[in-house]
């Protein structure tokens, strides 16, 4: 049987960074929610500092896991795929850091907040990046509901004022024949009869 001439596009398989296996990451996360490769070459990285940030997040109700990979993958989306794969197995919020890129996943934090926190992680320092990420997640978010209600009220008030102004203009316009020499509707001029 020959191969098809064209391939029907479908969902792509999860694409993890080279040399990374989900099983290894999950086993490493099991004890302290931090996974750092044994041969990681950043000499000033102390995994216990990452554990402190994970614990700080947990104290505020965020189930955080931090995964560090030792090199940048071919595409930055591979880090997001890894975060999604870990989150699908473990749940919670997952931060994956490579030397230059970041990937995140969360089943509890909304995507806007997650991406805002992710934007603050591009520092090149694993501990600082993790600290910034946790800080962003713990910051109070804008009161979106209140802001939406206020905006709706302002728009409604503007529409109401516009309606009243148009209505007032119609009422104040002179009616044809009402004292300015014109015949009012429904009346006839009987001066010639």
N, C-alpha and C positions, 0 to 999 in steps of 0.2 A: 504494500500500500504506500503510495507516495505522500509526501508532505503537502499540506494545503498551500495554495498559491498566496493566500493572504491570511492574516491572523485577525480574528475578531477581538477588539480591545475589551479587556475586563479588568477587574481589580488586580492591582499588582501585589505580589507577595511582599511580606515584610522584608525590608532590606537592611540588615544589621551591618555595622562597621566590620571590616575585615579583622579576623582573629578574635572576635567577640562571640561568645555563646551565651544564650539566655540562661541555660542551666548553671553556668559558672557564676554569672551575675547574681542570680537568685540565691545561690548557696552562700555567696559572700554577703548578701544583704541580710541574711537570716539572723545574724547575731546583733547587729547594731544599726541596721538600715543604711550602711555606707559600704560601697564597693569600690575598692581601689586596687588596680593591678599590683601584684607582688613586685614586679620588676619596674614599677613606675619610677622614672628618672628625675623627678622633681625633688631635689634633696631637702628643700625647706617645707615640704608638705608633711604635716603631722595629721594623720587620719583622725586623731582624737579631737582636733579642732572642728572637723566636719561633723563628728558625732555630737559635739556641743551644739552646733547649729540645728541638727536634727532634733535634739532634745528640746531646744528652745522653741522650735516650731510645734512640737508635740505638746508642750505646756500650754500652747494657745489653740489646741484642737486641730492642728494640721498634721496629718500622717504623712511625713516627708521621707523620701528615700533619695540618696545622692549616689550617683554612679559616675565614676571618673574613668575615662578611656585615655590611653597613653599617647594616641596620635589622632590627627584629624582624619576622618573618613574621606572617601571620594566625594561625597555630597553631604551637606549639612543636614539634609532631610533624614539621613540614616540615624542621626542622634535622636530625632523625634520618633522615628520608628522604634528605636531601642527603648525610649521612654514609654511609648505606647505598649510595647510588648511586656515590659516590666510591670506597668500599671495594670494591664489586663490580668496578669497573674497575681500580683500582690495588692492591687488597689491603692488608693491614696493619691498623693502627688509625687511625681518623679522628676528630678532634675538630673540631666546627663550633661557632663562637661568634658570637652576635649580641649586641647591647648588653645584653640581659637574659636570654637563654635559651641553652641548650646542647643539642647533639645529638651522639651518639657511635655508632661502629660499630667492631667488631673481629672479625677472623677468627682471632685468636690469643689474645686475652684473654677469660676467661670473663665472662659478663654481670654476675655479682655484683660482681666486682672493678671492671669497667668502670663500673657505676652508682655504686659507692662513690667512685670517682675523679671521676666526673661531679658528684656532690653537692658536691665541694669547689671547683667552678669558678664558682660563682655569686658573683663578687666585683665585677663591673662593670668590672674592669681586665683587658684581654686578656692581657697578659704575666703578670700574677699568676695569672690563671685557668689559663693553660697550664702555668705552673710548678707550681701545686698539683696539676694533673692528672697531670703527669709524676711528681711526688713520690709521689702515691698509687699509681701503677702500679709504682714502684720499691720501695715498702715491702714487707718480707717479709709474705707472707700467713699467716694463722693455720694451724697444722699440722692441717688438717681431717681427714686420714687418721688421724693419731695420736689426735686427740680422739674420732673415731668408734670406733676400736678400744677405747679406754679406757671409753667409754660402754657398748659392748657387753659388755665384761668386768664392769663394775659391775652391769649388769642381769642377766647370767648368774649372778654371785655372789649377788645378791639372790634370784633364783629358786631357786638351789641351797640357800641357807640356809632359805628358806621351806619347801622340800620336806623338808629334814632336821628342821626343827622340827615339822612335821605328822607325820612318820614317828615321831619320838620320842614324841609325845603318844599316838599309837595304840598303841605298844609298851608304854608305862607305864600305860595304863588297865588296871584289874583285869579279868581274864577272869571271866565269870559262873561262880559256884560254886567259886572257887579259894580257899576258906578263909574266906569271909565268910558262910557259911551257905547259900549257893545251890548248886544242883546244877550241876556242870560239864557241858558238852554231851557227849552220848554215854553218860552214866552214869545209872543209875537208883538211887533210894534204896531199899535192900533192908532197912531196919530193920523194916518191917512184915511181912516174910515169914518 
